[in-house]
Amino acid sequence: MVRAKSWTLKKHFEGFPKTSDFELKEVELPKLKDGDVLFESVFLSVDPYMRPYSGRVMKEGDTMIGSQVARVVESKNPTYPVGTYVVANSGWTTHFISDGKDLQLLPSWPEKLPKSLALGTIGMPGLTAYFGLLEICKIKPGDTVLVTAAAGAVGSAVGQIAKLGGCKVVGCAGSAKKVAYLKQIGFDEAFNYKTVGSLEEALRKASPDGYDCYFDNVGGEFSSIVLNQMKRFGRIAVCGAISVYNDIVPQKGPYVQAPMIWKELYMEGFLVTRWTNRHKEALQILLRWVEEGKIKCDEHVTEGFEKMPAAFMGMLKGDNLGKAIIQV
Ligand SMILES: NC(=O)c1ccc[n+]([C@@H]2O[C@H](COP(=O)([O-])OP(=O)(O)OC[C@H]3O[C@@H](n4cnc5c(N)ncnc54)[C@H](OP(=O)(O)O)[C@@H]3O)[C@@H](O)[C@H]2O)c1
């Protein structure tokens, strides 16, 4: 018999999550029925969306939502022999039984690449960067692209894909180490949004002519400031709003309408799931770019399933450089 450990939401988050909001539970899994597969999680992902989605889709006591790279350890389903790797959305759990539906087989994976990248650049965050840039920002060679949370999973891919597309790229991140990293992976300009005296001046210095595209991962006050630095007909992909996810009282304006009118801006929110029918093809492209060294992907790996809540809270605070991953 296999015992599965799972992290559950003990209490809905109020403001920034606390250790006491999580509870570790252990259950004995039943025997497999025909068609069933038993998986063990190898790598798990902690992502910003878990914070706002917990309030929207979870009840207290539910297993925390999330995805993992998992390996088959026992199978009564010929599609998933023992040893097969998949990406699953089974939440924060060490083991789970599946009937084989809603699993994504890992494509043929080069030995030299860690399978955890299927949760990062060659997974949902990479797809977010890819479709947000190509379908919403509609980047063209010569564009100047600004990206926030630039040293994270989505942002680091955004900057590098935009460079491949012939753009000038400016990134903002929350530490000197992250700023140095952005320069190292090819960003043209980067600054620490926490230490610059004036965000307006830093944005103007990085691109005196303004920005054609803004890939917005943070929302809030920062993004209001960016609106005034956009070029006429600029395009804004509203991807995430991590700067407001923990707010108890919603932030007030400045409001977007005036700069949107004067600069004739285009702003569109999106979810990566909009292009699910194209994910497979895009993952092949991302995998090729990574294999060819055109996109570098770093990870912030926390060892130990027990540390998942701490890794989640650390990611929300900015501890991670690259994709935040838990290795079981
Ligand atoms: N629309 C979609 O389908 C979709 C899909 C995936 C992700 N997203 C969104 O994309 C964004 C990035 O996600 P990710 O997975 O790549 O996470 P990530 O960037 O790897 O990690 C989150 C980062 O956000 C930054 N951050 C935290 N609080 C901040 C604040 N108040 N102001 C500015 N930056 C702050 C931190 O970096 P610093 O040290 O730089 O502050 C932290 O490392 C999130 O908003 C997420 O919700 C959207």
The ligand as a Gaussian input file, in Angstrom:
#p B3LYP/6-31G(d) Opt

LIG

0 1
 N       -2.056000      34.740000     -17.980000
 C       -1.573000      33.516000     -17.834000
 O       -2.049000      32.547000     -18.450000
 C       -0.399000      33.321000     -16.909000
 C        0.319000      32.116000     -16.901000
 C        1.445000      32.008000     -16.049000
 C        1.800000      33.069000     -15.246000
 N        1.067000      34.208000     -15.262000
 C        1.454000      35.370000     -14.446000
 O        2.752000      35.762000     -14.817000
 C        3.415000      36.358000     -13.714000
 C        4.774000      35.698000     -13.525000
 O        4.562000      34.320000     -13.214000
 P        5.798000      33.324000     -13.050000
 O        5.246000      31.971000     -12.933000
 O        6.796000      33.631000     -14.096000
 O        6.373000      33.739000     -11.637000
 P        7.873000      34.190000     -11.320000
 O        8.118000      35.461000     -12.058000
 O        8.793000      33.061000     -11.540000
 O        7.810000      34.460000      -9.759000
 C        7.100000      35.539000      -9.259000
 C        7.978000      36.796000      -9.204000
 O        7.140000      37.930000      -9.080000
 C        7.925000      38.984000      -8.559000
 N        7.113000      39.800000      -7.648000
 C        6.549000      39.439000      -6.485000
 N        5.876000      40.470000      -5.936000
 C        6.063000      41.515000      -6.777000
 C        5.641000      42.873000      -6.768000
 N        4.883000      43.386000      -5.761000
 N        6.011000      43.677000      -7.794000
 C        6.754000      43.194000      -8.806000
 N        7.198000      41.916000      -8.878000
 C        6.842000      41.099000      -7.862000
 C        9.099000      38.356000      -7.820000
 O       10.292000      38.740000      -8.487000
 P       11.074000      40.110000      -8.120000
 O       12.229000      39.700000      -7.266000
 O       11.488000      40.608000      -9.458000
 O       10.116000      41.006000      -7.405000
 C        8.878000      36.860000      -7.993000
 O       10.078000      36.155000      -8.191000
 C        2.476000      36.208000     -12.524000
 O        1.756000      37.407000     -12.357000
 C        1.539000      35.108000     -12.948000
 O        0.290000      35.164000     -12.318000
 C       -0.022000      34.348000     -16.076000

